[in-house]
Amino acid sequence: MSFDDLVKSLDLAAKVRLLTGASAFTLHAEPAIGLGELRFSDGPTGVRGLKFSGGRVVSLFPNATLLASSWDPHALYEVGGLLAEEAMAQEIHVVLGPTINLHRTALGGRLFEAYSEDPLLTGKLAAAYVRGMQDNGIAACLKHLVANESETERNTVESVVDEATLRELYLLPFEIAALDGGAWSMMAAYNDVNGSPATEQHHVINEVVKGEWGYPGLVMSDWFATKSAAPAANGGLDLVMPGPGGPWGEALVAAVHQGLVTEDVIDDHLSRLLLLAQRVGALGAERSWPSSLPRPDSAVRREQLTRLAASGMTVLKNESDVLPLDRSVRVALIGRHAVETIGMGGGSAQVNPPHQVSVATGLSELLDVTVVDGVEVRTRPVPSRFLTDPVSGVAGIRATLYDADGAVLEDRFCPRSTTMVGMDDDFPGTVASIRLAGRVGADGPVELGVLGVGSWTVGDASFSLEADGHGFGEEVLTPPLWTGRYDVAPGFLFEATVTPALPMGLFGLIGHSTPRATVDVIDDAVRAAAAAEVAVVVVGLTEEQETESVDKSTLRLPGAQDALVEAVAGAARRTVVVVNAATPVLMPWLSRVDAVLWAGLPGQEGGHAVAAALLGDIEPAGRLVTTFPAADGAAPAWSVTPVDGKLRYDEGTFIGYRGHYAERAPEPAFWMGHGLGYGTWEYSDVRLAAGDSPAVTATVKNVGARRSREVVQVYWQPDEADEPVRLVGWSAVTVEPGESALVTVQPDERLWRRWDSAASSWRRLAGGGEFLVARGLGDIRATVSGK
Ligand code: BGC
């Protein structure tokens, strides 16, 4: 039977039922038409599975900016394939990623999930990821459509973006990943765009995406983002997530009966859902799932994740070739991020990995290392540093979920000391209360506490914790907390019970030792640095800054980390700084250190990857995917705070390097595209072939001492007024020392288009202008006139 026949065989109510999820991450099956249950999982740094937390152990991948720093579509194709394996191992059909919003301002809390400030780089890498995943019959989901670049007031903010900017910048990655990558699904965002919710965007979804691009795939809502029945259904939204409740159901059936929505519109949504189901093998006979896929802690997965992480790491500075480190060198390894390396950002991208290798562990396996903990890096206490499950003794806590009669619904181990209850909704009843328990792995004075919205009982104390914001982000992903000082004996069991105030919520236990005085920590670091040949200081951000639901307010490193680096640099013979963060940070100490390695959020094998990069076992051949401003505010777009509910994208298409190059912002600390690797390069014979969108060729010679990978980047500055410089293509080559290679870069035609708002159509920009062949626009190697 054709889709049409299948759809027509169902009555209206049966059709509409299928257009809202059945649970947090599943869809309804419909045996009458051979439709099986479709199962979704979050990506993009690992396939977490059907539970928000407390779910199965899965591989934790390097974060999106680190993967993108490879500028390597082959690497992203590989990532898509590996994520598909992780999905197949769990019988998941759809992985919710890649995130292809742009780095409009460095303050965006979720930039760690997205690739770059550049639409071409983002689109091309996303297309490769999509192909890698979908070649295995697992659907990718491009998110979040569209103009969703920051988190402040994220459920209500209206992004105000002119049509040219929307199309030339923010829609371009979706266009490339949908057309070149053939993505099978997309997710409509939380925010409004130019007056209507992203989930009701007739213009964007119906006219541009499904109309002009001819996109045949499915558009689902972000979780709880759908605000209406008829306007959303008519606006092109195909599927409401999650379910089973929500604004469609009977209201949409009624809207059809009232003539507000035609049944053809419903049929189109359902046909798109059936196409998705067919593509992932959930229509007709259920697909067979492979049985022997690599486990998250298998040697093969560890090699893949180490290599992918290390090769995206980026050498920002390397005076006198202090890197790669000699294996005989005595190292003082300093910093909280050295001992507790941050492998992932916060929010829905989190997964439960089998382990997270710290830099201290990774480097100590290969070198003579003295490890010194660093200064505090958080303002909110982390859920737990040293609580263990009273049942298994493993790091984490035990959560027991009860119904209203006191019967146990589930008893689970929570590896992150938190549990997300409402989203894990496959319980046999409603959760009325939760008992959390953890054994304290220390004695003496400690700080213990709880987090989550509800009524708590902790020992003899009873109190309520309330959220200070509204919505999924504020109440659930960054819930309120309470802590108290305790003096505990070894093996103390800390227990708390909560009656949740929200149907869904994040609940957890907090536990850590009382922090040491900063001055003592820095003294210890200085002593260790002075005694070593090289000091390696690992600094960075945490999930307090790099998270869904919250934006940053500064690019300064949290806590006294800058003071720590300054002090170490003053005492050490050589200082190498490793930055464990996904997005730009300020480096006031830059001129006083010898080398800086940007390490991103390197995933479960982070420490091994940093060690391999520092020693040169794997070349950290990354190039920045976003421009690092030199100071807070020194960027073409900065504020993420809506004014009267509106966030105006007034900088137009001049974000990131485009705006800096046009002198709309001061010279940045580092340009997008910057990255030294371990090679030294000479460029010659840079030429432009004739033609409408001409290819650029260059000969690159590796005059350094090591085999290295060069990324030849071509930017174009049009002659026309008010047109920013733009990346039009790139090509990478790996060259032995002393050898040369001829590189051809074929610019992408789509960067020659300009949206003519008056005519409501594209027009081609005049040729001419200048091609800049550059290693980031701070290091332009050749300029060629366009013809
Ligand atoms: C996020 C999405 C995610 C969804 C499901 C939302 O909060 O914005 O990116 O896929 O939750 O977890």
Boltz pocket constraint, residues with backbone or C-beta under 6 A from the ligand:
constraints:
  - pocket:
      binder: B
      contacts: [[A, 42], [A, 96], [A, 143], [A, 222], [A, 223], [A, 348], [A, 472], [A, 548]]
      max_distance: 6.0
